Amino acid sequence: MSVARLLRTCFIRAPLIPFAMLAALSAEPAGADEPLAKVIADGKPWEMFVVKRRASNILVFRPDGGGAISDGLASIHPTWRAVLGGICVRPKPGDAERCLDLARTKDGIAASQNGRTVWVLKR
């Protein structure tokens, strides 16, 4: 039985099915083809594990290109921009921009430079 026919049949038999449930049955996962830089920049906090320092921070990137990185004692307010396959981050005005490749991993989203993982984001 096709999904369309199944949904139509269910709708006729139970017209009070919540719209969200119908959308969940027919929609693809959100952000499946979206660049990872834009997935990260949703304005919500990520746990950021910095590999070299073996330290965790909280990272929040907003869709407008701004954000914050905090270790609990201090915070910086970097800017970012999406690039093909990754993200470029400027920690503070006047600092050099650092571009990183982004990839999904079993642990979350990894940012790497020259083949070495710099940080990993998790939720």
Secondary structure by P-SEA (a helix, b strand, c coil): ccaaaaaaaaaaacccccaaaaaaaccccccccccaaaaaacccccccccccccbbbbbbbccccccccccccbbbbbbbbbcccccccccccccbbbbbbbbbccccccccccccccccccc
